[in-house]
Amino acid sequence: MRLLIVIPAFNEEANIVRVVEELQSVAGRYDYIVVNDGSLDQTAALCRAHGFPLLDLPVNLGLTGAFQAGIRYACDAGYDAVIQLDADGQHDPRYILPMLKCMEEENLDLVIGSRFVTVKRPRTLRMAGNALIERLIRLTTHETISDPTSGMRLYGKRLIWRMAYGLNLRPEPDTIAYLIRCGAKVKEVQVEMRERIAGESYLTFTRSLRYMLQTGLNILMLQFILRKEDLTCPGQ
């Protein structure tokens, strides 16, 4: 299985070299590409200086646009699987191989690196939003995803084309709910997430609250707006 690791990066000059070098040492057998999302700092310059494979977007498109650029690259290059790895260092590349093995052995479409498969979710305000999204996904799909907001997601071949060229699907929990309704086979693998070492997170408290409310609304509304798609890849 040919895997591409997509690393969306916006203003991550303080982290990008460390993140990629760790990836190279832990999972150097796999291809990767940094998608510089119109950064205003030295993110792109550092990638070029270190010889990192780079897609350099001229303007900031946000996570959805940056990831879509990376997954389109993977689709056009014929990769069998794509995993999103955050540029802030929170995703541990040691879990890439277990997630890939799970996908191959169980013929899955999507594997989520989850914090709460075997670990209990802490009772915090932020985790309350996570729990709400979990319940909405269970309500609309009858499937339980314990960590729907995890960004560490491995997409199989059936989903790569859909994420790249199908409906404008975001790498977000509402898309997970929609893909499950379309017949995607999804499973979670226990991982540990790390705290950001440097730089600032885009998600402030206000943005986090808005994100949770919007995502919850999307999960409910998409069930009525979008018809189920056939996940068979073109040409199969």
N, C-alpha and C positions, 0 to 999 in steps of 0.2 A: 504494500500500500504506500503510494507516494504521498507524503504529507508536506504541506506548506504551513509554516507558522507565520501568522500575520500580526504585526506589532504596530497598532495605531499610536501615533505620538504627536502630542500638541504641547509645545513649550516644555520639553522634558530633557533639557540640556544637563540637568543635575543628575539624571538617572540613566539615560539611554545607553551610555557606554558600559556601565556596570551591568545593566540588564542583558544586553546582547552578549557581552563576554561570558556571563554566567551561563546563558543559553548555549553558547558555543562549547563550553566545557562540559555541560551536563547532557545536552541533546544535539551535539554537533553533527550527528549523522543525518539530521533532517534539514531541509531547506527552510529559509526564513526570509522575510522582507519587512523592512520598516516602512510604514506609510506616514510620511511627515505631513501632518494636516495643517499646512499653512502656518507653521510655527513662526513666532516673532523673535525667537531667541536663536541660539546656535545649534539647535537640534540637527538640522540638515547638514550643516557644516561639519559637525562632529562625525556624523555617519559617513560622509565622503572622506574625511581625513582618515578614518579607520577602515575604509573599504567595505562598509556594510551595504548589502543590497538595499536599494532605496527607491521608493515611489515618492516623488516630491510634488505634492499638490500645491498649486500656486495660491490658493485661498483656503481659508478654514471652512470645511464642510461639516464639521461635527463628527461624532463617533460613527453615526450611520453612514455618512458619505465616505469616511476614511476606510471603514471596514468593507464597504461595498467595492471600493477601488481595489482593495487587496483580494477580495474573493473573486472579482472579475478577472484579475490577473491569474489567479489559481485556476479558474474555469478555463480560460483561454489556453493555459499551459498544460492542461490535462491532468491536474492533480486529483487524487482520489479522496483526500481529506484535507480540511483546513481547521486550524485551531487559532483562536484569538488569545494573544498574550499581552497583558497590559504593560505599557512602557514605564510604569511607576514602580515596578518591582514587586507588586503584591501577589502576582501569580508565580508559584514556584515551578520551574520547568521540570523538576524531578517527577511530577505527576503526568507529564505528557505521555510517557510510555505506558503506564497502567491504563490511562484513558484510551489510548490507541488499541491496546490489547483487548480491552473490554468491547470496543466497537467491532473489532475483527472477529472475536470469538462468538459474539452474540448477534452479529449481522445487524448492527444498530445504525440509525440515521443520525442520531444526536447523542453525544455524551456530555454531561454537565459536571464540571468539577465543583462538588458541593461541600459546604462546610458542615452540613447538618444531617448526613446520612447516619452516622453513628454517634454524633455529638449533639447534645441538646442545645437548641437555639437560646441564646441569652435573652433575658427580659429587659430590653431597652426600647426606647422610642423608635429608633431606626429599625430594629428587628420586628417591631409591631407592624411596620409597613410591609416588611418581607412576609410576615405571617398572613397579612391580609391578602397579598397577591397570591400566596400559596392556596388560600381558601377559594379565591375566585377562579383559579385554574382548575381546582378540583370540582367546583360547581359546574363549570362549563365543559370540562373534558372527562370527568370522572377518573382522572389520573392525579397522583400526588407527586409534586415536585417540591422537595423540602427546601431548596435554595434557588428559587426562580430568578433572583437578581444577580446571581453569580455571573461574571463576565467571562469566565474561563469555560468556553464551549467548543467542543469538537464536532464539526459538521462533516457528514459523510457525502459520498458522491451524489446521491439522489437530491440532497439539499443544496449542494454547491451551485448548481445551475439556477435553482429557484431563488436563492438569496442574491445571485448575481444579476439575473436577467428576467426573473419573473416579476411578480408584484413587488412594489417598493417595500420589502420586508425589512424591518429594523432588527439589529441584534439585541432584542429586548424580550422580556417575559411575555408580552402580548403575542409576539411571533411564535414563541414556544407553544402557547395555547392553540394558536391557529394551526401550526404544523401537526400537532397531536391530533386535532380534529380531521386533518387531511390524511391521517394514517401513518405518520412518522413514528418510528420506534425509538423511544427515548429512555435513557437510564442515567442515574447519577453515580459518581464515584467519589468517595470521601477524599477531600484534600484539606490542607491548611492554607489559609490566606495570611499574608504578612502585611504589616503596616507600611505605609509609604515612608521612605527614609528621607527624601528631600523633595522640595517643591511643594506646590499647593494643589489640593484636590479641587476639581471643578464643582463638585457637589457640596455646596454650603447647606446649612439646615433648611433654608427656605427653598432652595432648588431641590433638595431631597424630598421635601414634603410635596412640592409640585409634581415631581417625578412619580412618586407613589400614587398620587391621586389620578394623574393622567394615565398611568399605566393600568391602573385598576379599571378606569372607564373604558380604555381601549379594549381590554380583555372582554368586557361585557358587550361592547358595541360591535366588535369585529365578528362576533358570532352571528349577528343578524345582517351585517353589511356584505361580508365576503363569502362567496360560495366556496365550497371545498374544491381544491385543485387535485389533479392527478399528479403524483410525485414522480412518475416515470420520466427519466431524463430523455430529452429529444434524441432520436437515433437508436434508442434501446428497443 
